[in-house]
Every structure is written in C-alpha cells, then in structure tokens.
Amino acid sequence: MNKAKIIDIIKEYSQILLAILLASIGLKAFLLPNNFLDGGATGIAILISKTSTIDISIILLLVSIPFLIIGAYTVSRRILIKSIISIILLSISISLETFPTITEDKLLISFFGGLFLGSGIGLAIRNGSVLDGSEILGIFIYDRFGISIGKTILFFNIILFCITAMVLTTEIAMYSILTYVITAKVIDLIIEGFEDFVGFTIVSRKAEAIENALLYDMGVGVTIYKGASGYGSSGIQEETRLIHTVINRIDIRKTYRLINAIDEDAFIIEFDINNVKGGVLRRYFNTKEGKNLDLSKA
C-alpha cells in the first residue's frame, strides 16, 4: 500500500468520524432534548425512546439491525462494514455526549438540528458509509421493484410522521417534518444526489492499464476513442487512446487514486452529467463488481 493511498484512507475515515460527531450534535443538542424527530431509522429510534425507558443509543442499534441485514444483500461488503462501525460509533457518541440547552425556539431547533444531522449523514455517504438505514431500504426496494430511492424514503417517512402525530402531538410531527426536509436538503447539498454521475475523459500513455483498472477494479464501463495528441505551437502529434467513463460521485476519490497509481502524468478531464440512461453504470452502493462489461458502452 503506497503512501498516497494510506493518506486517502486516513482522510476518508477522519471525515466519517467528523460525520458521526456532527450527527450526534444534531441529535443530542437539538432534537432529543426537544422531542423532535427526524426521518428514517433515526426517527424510529427517537420515537421509541420517547415512549419507553430504553436509552436512545441502544434503540438506535436495535432499529438499525434489520436495515443492515437488508444491506448484506444490497450494498458492497466494504460499505456494509463501514456502516456497521459508523452506526455503533454514533450510538456510543450519543450515549456519552451531553449538551446544555442551546435554544428553546422551535424553528431554530428544527433548522440547526436538521443542518447538523444532514451534514453528518451526507458526509458519511460521501465517504462510503451510512448512518441511517432508510437509505439502504430505498436501495433494496429500487433493486427489487424499480421504485426510486427518493419515493421509498418519502413513503417510509410519511408513515413515521403520521404515527408521531398520533403517539405524540401534531405540532411535534409538523416540526419533525420541517427537520426532515432540512436534513434531506443538506444531504443533497453535500453529496449532490444518490445517483449523481460525473464523466471522465482520460488521456494517458498507459491507457490500456487504466482501462483494465476501471473495468475490473472499479466495475464501470468505458468507451474508447482513437485520437491524436499534440502540444505547443508546432503541433506535434501522435496516435493515442482516449478513455471516456461515467462514475458515481461517491467513487471520485477512488478513481483519481486508481489513475494516479498507474500514471501520475495522465491528463484527466472531469465534467458534470445531467442525465444518464443505458450502458454499463456502477450504481450507488452497487455490489456487482468485476462483472463482464461491454467496452462499446459507458
């Protein structure tokens, strides 16, 4: 393992630890002291804790277990392991952290609680981990029935907030919905969508090695163009192979690391993609790696 890869791994796990800290602040400093809920598995844990004497940290672990079992059949083993560790650390953090009452203004509680929690969840997802199991449920439903992740999570939370209105109060349910909306928007801002893709055009003298790495290490499709490279005013040219591929944003850092390990001098163009349809794509949290891919598609 080279030095650059070790540094990237340290950065990745450092950001996951920061994500856990942010999420726990959102819960312990804002939502839990004021009986506010968020959506997803976290919301279920908070709701149960308000109607029982069991500690929220224990409930969060128990509630997350069914989602993690689903994740064993849905997401990659690496992401599943990181998610298990992250949820355990989040539960410990919630159990240990104590905060004084910061504000009693309900709008501020909803806003800042959603801001911190959304920042934590979003940062964790960017680094290949999950703090809330509802995302895994959404991916599972999408894989099995083709229903979008967003619709699944929305339906899941509608049921949760209806139960909240009946068990607690309508006012708490309404403020919890506001918290959920803010959390969701912050998550989108940080990770720019569950299925947001970027394109890469790569020019390298070691193109064949990069192609194989993208195909078999990353599990993405590639398109190969024949071209001619030139530089300077003299226009010196030589035949070259241009690699075009499309990846999920969650794999950006890994892609750069992979290319740099093969050719540090590779010329890379990264660009945003508004829509992707067809071809061979590595979907978010995909478990199907190393499959046979069609080189004619990206």
C-alpha positions as CSV (number, residue, x, y, z in Angstrom):
1,M,0.0,0.0,0.0
2,N,1.6,3.3,-1.1
3,K,1.8,6.5,0.9
4,A,-0.9,8.3,-1.1
5,K,-3.4,5.5,-0.6
6,I,-2.8,5.5,3.1
7,I,-3.3,9.3,3.3
8,D,-6.6,9.0,1.3
9,I,-7.8,6.2,3.7
10,I,-6.9,8.3,6.7
11,K,-8.8,11.3,5.2
12,E,-11.8,9.1,4.4
13,Y,-12.1,7.7,7.9
14,S,-11.4,11.1,9.5
15,Q,-14.3,12.5,7.6
16,I,-16.6,9.6,8.7
17,L,-15.6,10.4,12.4
18,L,-16.5,14.1,11.7
19,A,-19.8,13.0,10.2
20,I,-20.6,11.0,13.4
21,L,-19.8,14.0,15.5
22,L,-22.0,16.3,13.5
23,A,-24.9,13.9,13.5
24,S,-24.6,13.3,17.3
25,I,-24.6,17.1,17.9
26,G,-27.7,17.5,15.9
27,L,-29.4,14.7,17.9
28,K,-28.2,15.5,21.4
29,A,-28.0,19.3,21.3
30,F,-31.2,20.0,19.4
31,L,-33.6,17.1,18.5
32,L,-33.6,14.8,21.5
33,P,-33.9,17.4,24.3
34,N,-36.9,19.0,22.5
35,N,-38.7,15.7,21.5
36,F,-38.2,16.4,17.8
37,L,-37.8,13.6,15.3
38,D,-36.0,13.2,12.0
39,G,-37.0,10.7,9.3
40,G,-35.7,7.2,8.7
41,A,-34.2,4.8,11.3
42,T,-33.1,7.7,13.5
43,G,-36.7,8.9,13.7
44,I,-38.0,5.5,14.6
45,A,-35.3,5.3,17.4
46,I,-36.3,8.7,18.8
47,L,-40.0,7.9,18.7
48,I,-39.5,4.6,20.6
49,S,-37.2,6.3,23.1
50,K,-39.9,8.9,23.9
51,T,-42.5,6.1,24.6
52,S,-40.2,3.8,26.6
53,T,-37.5,3.9,29.2
54,I,-34.8,2.4,27.0
55,D,-31.8,4.5,26.1
56,I,-31.8,6.0,22.6
57,S,-28.3,4.7,21.9
58,I,-29.4,1.1,22.4
59,I,-32.6,1.6,20.5
60,L,-30.7,3.1,17.5
61,L,-28.5,0.0,17.4
62,L,-31.6,-2.4,17.5
63,V,-33.6,-0.4,14.9
64,S,-30.6,-0.4,12.6
65,I,-30.1,-4.2,12.6
66,P,-33.0,-5.0,10.1
67,F,-31.7,-2.4,7.7
68,L,-28.1,-3.7,8.0
69,I,-29.4,-7.3,7.3
70,I,-31.0,-5.9,4.1
71,G,-27.7,-4.2,3.4
72,A,-25.9,-7.6,3.4
73,Y,-27.9,-8.4,0.2
74,T,-27.8,-4.9,-1.3
75,V,-24.6,-3.0,-0.7
76,S,-20.9,-4.0,-1.0
77,R,-19.2,-5.7,1.9
78,R,-16.8,-2.7,2.4
79,I,-19.7,-0.2,2.7
80,L,-21.6,-2.5,5.0
81,I,-18.7,-2.9,7.4
82,K,-18.1,0.8,7.4
83,S,-21.8,1.4,8.0
84,I,-21.9,-1.0,11.0
85,I,-18.9,0.6,12.6
86,S,-20.3,4.1,11.9
87,I,-23.7,3.3,13.5
88,I,-22.1,1.7,16.5
89,L,-19.8,4.8,17.0
90,L,-22.8,7.1,16.5
91,S,-24.7,5.2,19.3
92,I,-21.7,5.5,21.6
93,S,-21.3,9.2,20.8
94,I,-25.0,9.8,21.6
95,S,-24.7,7.9,24.9
96,L,-21.6,9.9,26.0
97,E,-22.3,13.4,24.8
98,T,-24.1,16.0,27.0
99,F,-25.0,19.5,25.9
100,P,-26.7,22.4,27.7
101,T,-30.0,23.7,26.3
102,I,-28.9,26.0,23.4
103,T,-32.3,27.4,22.4
104,E,-36.0,26.8,23.0
105,D,-37.0,28.4,19.7
106,K,-38.7,25.5,17.8
107,L,-37.8,26.9,14.4
108,L,-34.1,27.2,15.4
109,I,-34.2,23.7,16.8
110,S,-35.6,22.3,13.5
111,F,-33.2,24.2,11.4
112,F,-30.0,23.6,13.2
113,G,-30.9,20.0,14.2
114,G,-31.6,19.2,10.5
115,L,-28.4,21.1,9.5
116,F,-26.1,19.1,11.8
117,L,-27.8,15.8,11.2
118,G,-28.0,16.3,7.4
119,S,-24.3,17.3,7.3
120,G,-23.3,14.2,9.2
121,I,-25.4,11.8,7.1
122,G,-24.3,13.5,3.9
123,L,-20.6,13.5,4.8
124,A,-20.8,9.8,5.8
125,I,-22.4,8.9,2.4
126,R,-19.7,10.8,0.5
127,N,-17.2,8.6,2.2
128,G,-19.0,5.3,1.5
129,S,-20.8,4.8,4.8
130,V,-24.4,5.0,6.1
131,L,-25.6,6.5,9.4
132,D,-29.3,5.9,8.7
133,G,-30.7,2.6,7.4
134,S,-33.5,4.0,5.4
135,E,-31.1,4.7,2.5
136,I,-30.3,1.0,2.4
137,L,-34.0,0.2,2.4
138,G,-34.5,2.6,-0.5
139,I,-31.7,1.0,-2.5
140,F,-33.1,-2.5,-1.8
141,I,-36.6,-1.5,-3.0
142,Y,-35.1,0.1,-6.1
143,D,-33.1,-3.0,-7.0
144,R,-36.1,-5.4,-6.5
145,F,-39.1,-3.3,-7.7
146,G,-37.7,-0.4,-9.6
147,I,-39.3,2.2,-7.3
148,S,-37.0,5.2,-6.9
149,I,-35.0,5.6,-3.7
150,G,-36.5,9.0,-3.0
151,K,-40.1,7.8,-3.3
152,T,-39.4,4.8,-0.9
153,I,-37.8,7.1,1.7
154,L,-40.6,9.6,1.4
155,F,-43.3,7.0,1.8
156,F,-41.5,5.5,4.7
157,N,-41.3,8.9,6.5
158,I,-44.9,9.7,5.8
159,I,-45.9,6.7,7.8
160,L,-43.5,7.6,10.5
161,F,-44.7,11.2,10.9
162,C,-48.4,10.0,10.9
163,I,-47.5,7.7,13.8
164,T,-45.7,10.6,15.5
165,A,-48.8,12.7,15.3
166,M,-50.9,10.0,16.9
167,V,-48.4,9.0,19.6
168,L,-47.0,12.4,20.5
169,T,-48.6,15.6,19.1
170,T,-49.5,17.0,15.7
171,E,-47.2,20.0,16.5
172,I,-44.2,17.8,17.1
173,A,-45.0,15.9,13.9
174,M,-45.1,19.1,11.9
175,Y,-41.8,20.4,13.3
176,S,-40.3,17.0,12.7
177,I,-41.4,17.2,9.1
178,L,-39.6,20.5,8.8
179,T,-36.5,19.0,10.4
180,Y,-36.6,16.1,7.9
181,V,-36.9,18.5,4.9
182,I,-33.9,20.5,6.1
183,T,-31.9,17.3,6.7
184,A,-32.8,16.0,3.2
185,K,-31.8,19.3,1.5
186,V,-28.5,19.4,3.4
187,I,-27.7,15.8,2.4
188,D,-28.4,16.6,-1.2
189,L,-26.2,19.7,-1.0
190,I,-23.3,17.6,0.4
191,I,-23.5,14.5,-1.8
192,E,-25.4,16.1,-4.8
193,G,-27.9,13.3,-5.0
194,F,-27.8,9.5,-4.5
195,E,-27.4,8.8,-8.2
196,D,-25.4,11.8,-9.4
197,F,-22.8,10.9,-12.0
198,V,-19.7,12.6,-13.4
199,G,-17.9,11.9,-16.6
200,F,-14.1,11.4,-17.0
201,T,-12.1,11.7,-20.2
202,I,-8.6,10.4,-19.7
203,V,-5.5,10.7,-21.9
204,S,-2.6,8.5,-20.9
205,R,0.4,6.7,-22.4
206,K,-0.7,3.8,-20.1
207,A,-4.3,3.8,-21.4
208,E,-4.7,0.0,-21.5
209,A,-3.7,-0.5,-17.9
210,I,-6.1,2.3,-16.8
211,E,-8.9,0.7,-18.9
212,N,-8.4,-2.6,-17.2
213,A,-8.4,-1.0,-13.8
214,L,-11.6,0.9,-14.5
215,L,-13.3,-2.3,-15.8
216,Y,-12.2,-4.8,-13.2
217,D,-11.3,-2.7,-10.1
218,M,-13.9,-0.1,-10.4
219,G,-16.6,-2.1,-12.2
220,V,-17.6,0.7,-14.6
221,G,-18.0,0.7,-18.3
222,V,-15.6,2.6,-20.6
223,T,-15.8,3.9,-24.2
224,I,-12.5,4.1,-26.1
225,Y,-11.9,6.8,-28.8
226,K,-9.0,6.8,-31.2
227,G,-7.3,10.3,-31.3
228,A,-4.2,12.2,-31.9
229,S,-2.4,14.3,-29.3
230,G,-0.4,17.4,-29.9
231,Y,1.2,20.1,-27.8
232,G,2.8,23.5,-28.3
233,S,2.7,25.7,-31.5
234,S,4.5,23.0,-33.5
235,G,1.5,20.7,-33.3
236,I,3.5,17.5,-32.7
237,Q,1.0,14.7,-33.0
238,E,0.9,11.0,-32.2
239,E,-1.9,8.5,-32.1
240,T,-3.5,7.9,-28.7
241,R,-6.4,6.3,-27.0
242,L,-9.0,8.5,-25.2
243,I,-10.9,6.8,-22.3
244,H,-14.4,8.0,-21.6
245,T,-16.2,6.7,-18.5
246,V,-19.1,7.6,-16.2
247,I,-18.9,7.1,-12.4
248,N,-20.9,7.9,-9.3
249,R,-19.7,10.9,-7.3
250,I,-19.0,8.6,-4.3
251,D,-16.2,7.0,-6.4
252,I,-14.4,10.2,-7.5
253,R,-11.6,10.0,-5.0
254,K,-11.1,6.2,-5.6
255,T,-11.0,6.9,-9.4
256,Y,-8.3,9.5,-9.1
257,R,-6.3,7.3,-6.7
258,L,-6.5,4.4,-9.1
259,I,-5.4,6.5,-12.2
260,N,-2.5,8.2,-10.3
261,A,-1.2,4.8,-9.1
262,I,-0.9,3.8,-12.8
263,D,0.1,7.1,-14.4
264,E,0.7,10.3,-12.4
265,D,1.0,12.3,-15.6
266,A,-2.3,11.2,-17.0
267,F,-4.4,14.1,-18.4
268,I,-7.9,13.9,-16.8
269,I,-11.0,16.0,-17.6
270,E,-13.8,15.7,-15.1
271,F,-17.3,17.1,-16.0
272,D,-20.8,17.1,-14.7
273,I,-23.5,14.9,-16.3
274,N,-27.2,15.9,-16.2
275,N,-28.7,12.6,-17.1
276,V,-27.6,9.0,-17.8
277,K,-29.5,6.3,-19.5
278,G,-28.5,2.8,-20.6
279,G,-25.0,1.4,-20.9
280,V,-22.9,-0.1,-18.1
281,L,-23.0,2.0,-14.9
282,R,-21.9,1.3,-11.4
283,R,-24.9,2.3,-9.4
284,Y,-24.6,3.8,-5.9
285,F,-23.7,1.1,-3.4
286,N,-23.5,-1.5,-6.2
287,T,-22.4,-5.0,-5.1
288,K,-21.9,-6.3,-8.6
289,E,-18.2,-5.7,-9.1
290,G,-15.9,-7.4,-11.5
291,K,-18.6,-8.4,-14.0
292,N,-18.1,-8.7,-17.7
293,L,-18.6,-5.2,-19.3
294,D,-19.2,-4.0,-22.8
295,L,-16.4,-1.8,-24.0
296,S,-18.7,-0.2,-26.5
297,K,-20.8,1.4,-23.8
298,A,-20.2,3.8,-21.0
